[in-house]
Amino acid sequence: MPEPVPPVAPSDVAAAARVKDAHLRIKAELRKAIVGLDAVIDELLISVFARGHCLLVGVPGLAKTLLISTLAKSLSLTFNRIQFTPDLMPADITGTEVIQEDKATGSRDLKFIRGPIFANVILADEINRTPPKTQSALLEAMQERQVTVGGVKHTLTPPFFVLATQNPIEQEGTYPLPEAQLDRFMFNVKVEYPSEQEELAIVEMTTKPQTVEMNQVLDGAQIMELQEVVRRVPVPEHVLQYVLRLVRATRVATPDALPLVKDRVAWGAGPRASQYLVLAAKARALLQGRLYVATEDVRAVAHPVLRHRIITTYGAEAEGYTSDRLIDDLLKAIPATGNEALRDERLPTVLGS
């Protein structure tokens, strides 16, 4: 069972209000350059406040890169963009050691030259266009917030986010991210086409002279403070139980798997999914102006947290049965409220009691 969450301190009430206020102010800044994408923006900010990484998946031209770069401008943080290409090497991301000569003494020493990973916000553009060897250079940075070069560990300055983009339709010259790296991303966010009204506004905005001046809303220290507030948000017991039921129901080889999973899932979500569901639900609750987490918060973040952690079978894929559709069915099959969950006869098995 997760450790008990301490209650929200009186000082956190004001801090929680600042989270919601920061959310609204950042969205107002993004609106200067971005049309639509309300759900995408909310999910991106949830990942930021929950100290997670985010993968944006969508066809070209949907402002994925613009959204991330604009977000970086609205925050007083260092920002680097890495354009992933087939010839990119791990050292091009993490940095490398070079021999430096002291002309006065003639001595030579190794000096570490930092790569673009040493920034607060990293835009990993078209992350699936580089080979797995280079993709893996991000693994340690995303999980441990550090990189190791030449046996020496170099700590990354917090806060640290990897915000990546990926094109789902073009497969030539791409390298699918391994499951271990996908699992490091808190969210897998789908970026859809704009509505007719939004597309009209996009065309009008981008085809006339304009000057956009971004105001910086938060700095690194403020973001880290708000991240700590998110972690202190209390979670009711029945919400934790609901998270466990939802995640454990996807594991096909366990007794907790639901019948609808048996023939459609090759591999289910791991414990990191449970952790991220709780953290994302906490952040969403604060963005909604609440100091407690409800099952509706978990359900709202279930798709971006779970869709890249559930691998469907070949048969399910042939039928067009995607992980998103499976999540829809799970949300319908698993009771959402505390009373419903407590009445369910399968609950003791799930909780291991």
LOBABA-147346 format. One line per field, with one value per residue (C-alpha): residue in one letter; residue number from 1; x, y, z. Coordinates in nm, 3 decimals. Layout:
% LOBABA-147346
type	[A  ...]
seq	[NUM  ...]
east	[X  ...]
north	[Y  ...]
up	[Z  ...]
This chain:
% LOBABA-147346
type	[M  P  E  P  V  P  P  V  A  P  S  D  V  A  A  A  A  R  V  K  D  A  H  L  R  I  K  A  E  L  R  K  A  I  V  G  L  D  A  V  I  D  E  L  L  I  S  V  F  A  R  G  H  C  L  L  V  G  V  P  G  L  A  K  T  L  L  I  S  T  L  A  K  S  L  S  L  T  F  N  R  I  Q  F  T  P  D  L  M  P  A  D  I  T  G  T  E  V  I  Q  E  D  K  A  T  G  S  R  D  L  K  F  I  R  G  P  I  F  A  N  V  I  L  A  D  E  I  N  R  T  P  P  K  T  Q  S  A  L  L  E  A  M  Q  E  R  Q  V  T  V  G  G  V  K  H  T  L  T  P  P  F  F  V  L  A  T  Q  N  P  I  E  Q  E  G  T  Y  P  L  P  E  A  Q  L  D  R  F  M  F  N  V  K  V  E  Y  P  S  E  Q  E  E  L  A  I  V  E  M  T  T  K  P  Q  T  V  E  M  N  Q  V  L  D  G  A  Q  I  M  E  L  Q  E  V  V  R  R  V  P  V  P  E  H  V  L  Q  Y  V  L  R  L  V  R  A  T  R  V  A  T  P  D  A  L  P  L  V  K  D  R  V  A  W  G  A  G  P  R  A  S  Q  Y  L  V  L  A  A  K  A  R  A  L  L  Q  G  R  L  Y  V  A  T  E  D  V  R  A  V  A  H  P  V  L  R  H  R  I  I  T  T  Y  G  A  E  A  E  G  Y  T  S  D  R  L  I  D  D  L  L  K  A  I  P  A  T  G  N  E  A  L  R  D  E  R  L  P  T  V  L  G  S]
seq	[1  2  3  4  5  6  7  8  9  10  11  12  13  14  15  16  17  18  19  20  21  22  23  24  25  26  27  28  29  30  31  32  33  34  35  36  37  38  39  40  41  42  43  44  45  46  47  48  49  50  51  52  53  54  55  56  57  58  59  60  61  62  63  64  65  66  67  68  69  70  71  72  73  74  75  76  77  78  79  80  81  82  83  84  85  86  87  88  89  90  91  92  93  94  95  96  97  98  99  100  101  102  103  104  105  106  107  108  109  110  111  112  113  114  115  116  117  118  119  120  121  122  123  124  125  126  127  128  129  130  131  132  133  134  135  136  137  138  139  140  141  142  143  144  145  146  147  148  149  150  151  152  153  154  155  156  157  158  159  160  161  162  163  164  165  166  167  168  169  170  171  172  173  174  175  176  177  178  179  180  181  182  183  184  185  186  187  188  189  190  191  192  193  194  195  196  197  198  199  200  201  202  203  204  205  206  207  208  209  210  211  212  213  214  215  216  217  218  219  220  221  222  223  224  225  226  227  228  229  230  231  232  233  234  235  236  237  238  239  240  241  242  243  244  245  246  247  248  249  250  251  252  253  254  255  256  257  258  259  260  261  262  263  264  265  266  267  268  269  270  271  272  273  274  275  276  277  278  279  280  281  282  283  284  285  286  287  288  289  290  291  292  293  294  295  296  297  298  299  300  301  302  303  304  305  306  307  308  309  310  311  312  313  314  315  316  317  318  319  320  321  322  323  324  325  326  327  328  329  330  331  332  333  334  335  336  337  338  339  340  341  342  343  344  345  346  347  348  349  350  351  352  353]
east	[0.000  0.122  0.250  -0.014  -0.024  0.012  -0.282  -0.264  -0.110  -0.277  0.010  -0.063  -0.408  -0.252  0.008  -0.268  -0.439  -0.111  -0.108  -0.447  -0.349  -0.023  -0.220  -0.451  -0.167  0.040  -0.261  -0.319  0.041  0.011  -0.307  -0.097  0.055  -0.160  -0.520  -0.723  -0.545  -0.713  -0.694  -0.336  -0.228  -0.393  -0.224  0.111  0.083  -0.029  0.291  0.497  0.340  0.364  0.734  0.686  0.797  0.553  0.537  0.319  0.207  0.043  0.074  0.290  0.155  -0.045  0.181  0.342  0.687  0.542  0.345  0.652  0.877  0.606  0.563  0.937  0.922  0.644  0.866  1.189  1.383  1.672  1.556  1.728  1.584  1.737  1.643  1.662  1.810  1.947  2.308  2.267  2.505  2.463  2.750  2.559  2.298  2.486  2.816  3.169  3.517  3.785  4.156  4.245  4.603  4.737  4.968  5.156  5.255  5.201  4.988  4.683  4.362  4.025  3.744  3.376  3.183  2.816  2.562  2.216  2.063  2.188  1.883  1.556  1.328  1.438  1.243  1.320  1.185  1.087  1.236  1.167  1.396  1.717  1.845  1.783  2.147  2.095  1.743  1.881  2.103  1.790  1.707  1.933  1.856  1.480  1.482  1.775  1.805  2.174  2.407  2.721  3.012  3.352  3.243  3.162  2.806  2.685  2.367  2.105  1.972  1.610  1.341  1.406  1.154  1.183  0.898  0.915  0.726  0.655  0.490  0.265  0.198  0.545  0.738  1.017  1.348  1.205  1.287  1.000  1.081  1.151  0.896  1.149  1.187  0.818  0.756  0.970  0.716  0.441  0.199  0.150  -0.066  -0.253  -0.269  -0.574  -0.675  -0.830  -1.200  -1.320  -1.346  -1.002  -0.844  -0.999  -0.848  -0.510  -0.510  -0.608  -0.343  -0.053  -0.108  -0.084  0.195  0.212  0.449  0.405  0.567  0.568  0.565  0.744  0.500  0.709  1.075  1.248  1.215  0.842  0.782  0.964  0.760  0.434  0.554  0.596  0.245  0.111  0.274  0.118  -0.239  -0.422  -0.573  -0.874  -0.833  -1.104  -0.924  -0.601  -0.797  -0.950  -0.605  -0.483  -0.786  -0.750  -0.381  -0.381  -0.676  -0.449  -0.200  -0.308  -0.096  -0.238  -0.564  -0.662  -0.698  -1.051  -1.198  -1.195  -0.815  -0.739  -0.745  -0.655  -0.352  0.000  0.151  -0.010  0.090  0.354  0.373  0.494  0.148  -0.007  0.239  0.177  -0.201  -0.194  0.049  -0.137  -0.470  -0.325  -0.205  -0.537  -0.728  -0.525  -0.572  -0.946  -0.919  -0.966  -0.750  -0.852  -0.839  -1.153  -1.195  -1.294  -0.937  -0.799  -1.040  -0.948  -0.576  -0.615  -0.571  -0.247  -0.095  -0.194  -0.213  0.164  0.193  -0.055  0.056  -0.231  -0.202  -0.161  -0.516  -0.652  -0.453  -0.588  -0.940  -0.856  -0.883  -0.641  -0.513  -0.738  -1.043  -0.931  -0.898  -1.251  -1.379  -1.184  -1.328  -1.677  -1.614  -1.446  -1.663  -1.567  -1.709  -1.587  -1.911  -1.924  -1.561  -1.609  -1.907  -1.715  -1.623  -1.289  -1.149  -0.978  -0.788  -0.665  -0.549  -0.375  -0.574]
north	[0.000  0.356  0.556  0.778  1.128  1.410  1.649  1.982  2.240  2.580  2.737  2.498  2.648  2.968  2.768  2.559  2.879  2.982  2.657  2.735  3.097  2.992  2.751  3.028  3.275  3.026  2.939  3.309  3.344  3.036  3.177  3.454  3.201  2.886  2.839  2.557  2.254  2.316  1.952  1.918  2.231  2.110  1.770  1.931  2.158  1.866  1.683  1.993  2.045  1.670  1.669  1.433  1.414  1.438  1.291  1.474  1.254  1.405  1.457  1.746  2.099  2.074  2.315  2.052  2.213  2.564  2.472  2.343  2.633  2.884  2.715  2.746  3.118  3.166  3.013  3.165  2.846  2.750  2.583  2.370  2.211  1.887  1.792  1.414  1.282  0.941  1.059  1.202  1.043  1.005  1.249  1.508  1.502  1.443  1.609  1.473  1.499  1.680  1.720  2.076  2.196  2.461  2.665  2.807  2.471  2.238  2.005  1.840  1.765  1.622  1.877  1.790  1.994  1.990  1.888  2.037  1.804  2.049  2.275  2.293  2.229  1.994  1.980  1.640  1.707  1.401  1.172  0.858  0.968  0.867  0.513  0.340  0.390  0.766  0.750  0.563  0.862  1.018  0.728  0.819  1.189  1.132  0.893  1.002  1.368  1.311  1.191  0.981  1.049  0.889  0.736  1.078  1.171  1.516  1.636  1.820  2.144  2.110  2.153  1.926  1.822  1.630  1.732  1.523  1.519  1.228  1.183  0.872  0.832  0.836  0.515  0.531  0.624  0.610  0.399  0.317  0.408  0.100  0.027  0.104  0.458  0.508  0.417  0.715  0.952  1.037  1.129  1.021  1.304  1.277  1.601  1.600  1.817  2.154  2.224  2.433  2.748  2.689  2.630  2.953  3.141  2.974  3.082  3.438  3.460  3.318  3.491  3.851  4.054  3.998  4.045  3.822  3.923  3.652  3.732  3.496  3.358  3.128  3.069  2.746  2.795  2.868  2.563  2.338  2.486  2.414  2.060  1.997  2.129  1.879  1.589  1.697  1.686  1.412  1.117  0.932  0.560  0.466  0.667  0.478  0.154  0.263  0.336  -0.010  -0.179  0.011  -0.067  -0.425  -0.509  -0.460  -0.733  -1.028  -1.290  -1.214  -1.313  -0.944  -0.914  -0.851  -1.091  -0.820  -0.800  -1.172  -1.198  -0.840  -0.746  -0.881  -0.676  -0.458  -0.147  -0.159  0.010  0.335  0.371  0.366  0.628  0.857  0.818  0.939  1.226  1.340  1.322  1.537  1.799  1.800  1.845  2.156  2.293  2.246  2.442  2.147  2.036  1.671  1.403  1.241  0.938  1.178  1.311  0.960  0.891  1.220  1.131  0.757  0.776  0.979  0.776  0.428  0.436  0.384  0.133  -0.122  -0.338  -0.497  -0.832  -0.866  -0.998  -0.691  -0.462  -0.644  -0.575  -0.208  -0.253  0.009  0.072  0.381  0.167  -0.081  0.200  0.315  -0.037  -0.058  0.273  0.140  -0.198  -0.083  0.100  0.461  0.562  0.458  0.283  0.089  -0.015  -0.130  -0.343  -0.518  -0.874  -0.862  -0.573  -0.778  -0.979  -0.663  -0.506  -0.822  -0.843]
up	[0.000  -0.068  0.226  0.389  0.246  0.501  0.520  0.342  0.573  0.612  0.419  0.130  0.081  -0.051  -0.243  -0.402  -0.511  -0.673  -0.870  -1.022  -1.080  -1.250  -1.467  -1.587  -1.642  -1.842  -2.057  -2.120  -2.242  -2.463  -2.615  -2.770  -3.011  -2.983  -3.099  -2.947  -2.796  -2.457  -2.347  -2.471  -2.283  -1.963  -1.987  -2.063  -1.757  -1.539  -1.631  -1.551  -1.207  -1.135  -1.230  -1.522  -1.884  -2.173  -2.525  -2.781  -3.070  -3.378  -3.750  -3.880  -3.864  -3.540  -3.345  -3.121  -3.142  -3.122  -2.810  -2.626  -2.729  -2.634  -2.295  -2.237  -2.316  -2.059  -1.790  -1.663  -1.740  -1.965  -2.286  -2.549  -2.860  -2.986  -3.341  -3.351  -3.676  -3.786  -3.751  -3.399  -3.146  -2.766  -2.706  -2.910  -2.635  -2.311  -2.398  -2.426  -2.279  -2.479  -2.420  -2.321  -2.316  -2.081  -2.305  -2.005  -1.857  -2.151  -1.939  -2.085  -1.901  -1.988  -1.976  -1.995  -2.250  -2.158  -2.420  -2.479  -2.218  -1.954  -1.950  -1.757  -2.056  -2.334  -2.658  -2.811  -3.158  -3.366  -3.101  -3.305  -3.591  -3.417  -3.348  -3.012  -2.908  -2.913  -2.773  -2.472  -2.390  -2.241  -2.009  -1.719  -1.754  -1.747  -1.452  -1.236  -1.341  -1.413  -1.689  -1.660  -1.895  -1.853  -1.523  -1.375  -1.279  -1.374  -1.202  -1.405  -1.260  -1.142  -1.253  -1.553  -1.819  -2.143  -2.373  -2.689  -3.019  -3.250  -3.589  -3.580  -3.952  -4.109  -4.045  -4.303  -4.140  -3.788  -3.483  -3.243  -2.886  -2.670  -2.400  -2.125  -2.256  -2.324  -1.961  -1.854  -2.006  -1.764  -2.043  -2.402  -2.535  -2.864  -3.062  -3.288  -3.583  -3.495  -3.538  -3.833  -3.620  -3.467  -3.807  -3.936  -3.641  -3.706  -4.069  -3.980  -3.707  -3.905  -4.239  -4.124  -3.961  -3.588  -3.297  -2.994  -2.667  -2.403  -2.032  -1.796  -1.539  -1.317  -1.241  -1.143  -0.767  -0.794  -1.011  -0.764  -0.478  -0.662  -0.743  -0.371  -0.307  -0.562  -0.378  -0.048  -0.180  0.016  -0.167  -0.020  0.036  -0.213  -0.487  -0.423  -0.439  -0.768  -0.914  -0.812  -0.963  -1.289  -1.336  -1.209  -1.433  -1.738  -1.637  -1.845  -1.666  -1.320  -1.147  -1.134  -1.513  -1.635  -1.895  -2.163  -2.123  -2.159  -2.538  -2.626  -2.418  -2.458  -2.176  -1.911  -1.720  -1.444  -1.102  -1.256  -1.408  -1.059  -0.938  -1.233  -1.213  -0.852  -0.919  -1.230  -1.046  -0.766  -1.013  -1.198  -0.872  -0.794  -1.145  -1.090  -0.766  -0.531  -0.239  -0.265  -0.534  -0.673  -0.898  -1.177  -1.169  -1.217  -1.501  -1.670  -1.685  -1.748  -2.126  -2.141  -1.856  -1.975  -2.355  -2.403  -2.119  -2.254  -2.547  -2.734  -2.915  -3.290  -3.310  -3.133  -3.359  -3.666  -3.541  -3.484  -3.108  -2.973  -2.622  -2.605  -2.674  -2.410  -2.156  -2.244  -2.174  -1.847  -1.726  -1.799  -1.635  -1.314  -1.057  -1.004  -0.667  -0.326  -0.230  -0.556  -0.519  -0.160  -0.258  -0.536  -0.440  -0.630  -0.424  -0.144  -0.406  -0.576  -0.252  -0.138  0.186]
